[in-house]
Amino acid sequence: MYAHEVILNELAQGLRPTAEGVEWFEDLPEDGQRKVLHALVLFCGQARARQDDVPESIARSGVRPTHTPAVMLAEWRFGMEQLPAYELAKSFRLLVSLFTIADTRRRTHCAKRCGHEWHNLPDPPLDADLG
């Protein structure tokens, strides 16, 4: 797995705090942020996110339901990596929340018979750098 894939899965599994993930995301160059958002959209699909997960995702993210990325997600539209730069961090928080919800359900379904390396991540070292 690529480093950003590990970080995103650690965030979804609660192995890294969301605030740490947001800080890592905000430190990326804009093109890197857009690539991470694209990956998150794919991960949400692979984890089988559902439209009825959206209200909880918005609530968990702390993004107001009236902000553009939340409206897009509520309408089940995923082109957030194309939004202006000032909307990217909000999009990240929303998609991490959606991925967390869907992946938690997926990992529960996979329990005891799962060979997915991303569902079997070790706890990161306490001093692990996200860079």
C-alpha positions in Angstrom: 0.0 0.0 0.0 1.1 3.6 -0.6 1.7 5.7 2.5 -1.4 7.8 2.0 -3.5 4.7 1.7 -2.1 3.5 5.1 -2.9 6.9 6.7 -6.4 6.9 5.3 -7.1 3.4 6.6 -5.6 4.3 10.0 -7.9 7.3 10.2 -10.9 5.2 9.3 -10.0 2.5 11.8 -9.4 5.0 14.6 -5.7 4.2 14.8 -4.9 7.9 14.2 -6.9 10.9 15.4 -8.9 12.7 12.8 -7.3 16.0 13.8 -3.9 14.6 13.0 -5.2 13.4 9.7 -6.6 16.9 8.9 -3.3 18.5 9.8 -1.4 16.0 7.5 -3.9 16.7 4.7 -3.6 20.5 5.0 0.2 20.2 4.8 0.0 18.5 1.5 0.4 20.5 -1.7 -2.9 21.2 -3.4 -2.4 18.6 -6.1 -1.6 16.1 -3.4 -4.8 17.0 -1.6 -6.8 16.5 -4.7 -5.2 13.0 -5.2 -6.0 12.0 -1.7 -9.7 13.1 -2.1 -9.9 11.0 -5.3 -8.5 8.0 -3.4 -11.0 8.6 -0.6 -13.9 8.6 -3.0 -12.6 5.2 -4.4 -12.2 3.9 -0.8 -15.7 4.9 0.0 -17.0 3.0 -3.0 -14.9 -0.1 -2.2 -16.2 0.0 1.4 -19.7 0.2 0.0 -20.7 3.5 1.5 -24.4 4.2 1.3 -26.3 7.3 0.8 -28.1 6.8 4.1 -24.6 7.0 5.7 -24.4 10.7 4.7 -26.3 12.4 7.5 -24.1 10.7 10.1 -21.0 11.5 8.1 -21.9 15.1 8.0 -22.6 15.2 11.7 -19.3 13.4 12.6 -17.2 15.6 10.3 -18.2 18.9 11.9 -18.9 20.4 8.5 -22.1 22.4 8.3 -24.7 20.7 6.1 -25.1 23.9 4.1 -21.4 23.9 3.0 -20.8 23.0 -0.6 -19.0 19.6 0.0 -21.8 18.5 2.4 -24.5 19.5 -0.1 -22.7 17.6 -2.8 -22.4 14.5 -0.6 -26.1 14.7 0.4 -26.9 14.7 -3.3 -24.5 11.7 -3.7 -22.1 13.6 -5.9 -18.4 12.9 -5.4 -16.5 15.4 -7.6 -15.1 17.2 -4.5 -11.5 17.0 -5.7 -12.6 19.5 -8.4 -13.8 22.1 -5.8 -11.9 25.3 -5.1 -8.9 24.9 -2.8 -10.6 26.4 0.2 -13.2 23.6 0.2 -10.7 20.7 0.1 -10.2 20.3 3.9 -14.0 20.2 4.5 -14.3 17.6 1.7 -11.5 15.6 3.4 -13.3 15.6 6.8 -16.5 14.6 5.2 -15.0 11.8 3.1 -13.0 10.4 6.0 -16.2 10.3 8.1 -18.1 8.5 5.3 -15.2 6.1 4.8 -15.0 5.4 8.6 -18.7 4.6 8.7 -18.7 2.3 5.7 -15.3 0.7 6.5 -16.4 -0.1 10.1 -19.5 -1.9 8.7 -17.3 -3.7 6.1 -14.7 -4.8 8.7 -17.5 -6.1 10.9 -18.7 -8.1 7.9 -15.2 -9.3 7.1 -14.4 -10.3 10.7 -12.4 -13.5 11.2 -12.1 -14.3 7.5 -10.6 -11.1 6.1 -7.3 -11.2 4.4 -7.3 -7.5 3.3 -4.0 -6.0 4.4 -5.8 -2.6 5.0 -8.1 -4.3 7.6 -5.2 -5.7 9.5 -3.0 -2.7 10.1 -0.8 -2.7 13.2 -1.1 0.2 15.6 1.2 3.0 14.4 4.1 3.8 16.7 3.4 6.7 19.0 6.1 8.8 17.3 5.1 7.9 13.7 5.3 10.8 11.4 2.5 11.3 8.8 4.9 13.0 6.4 
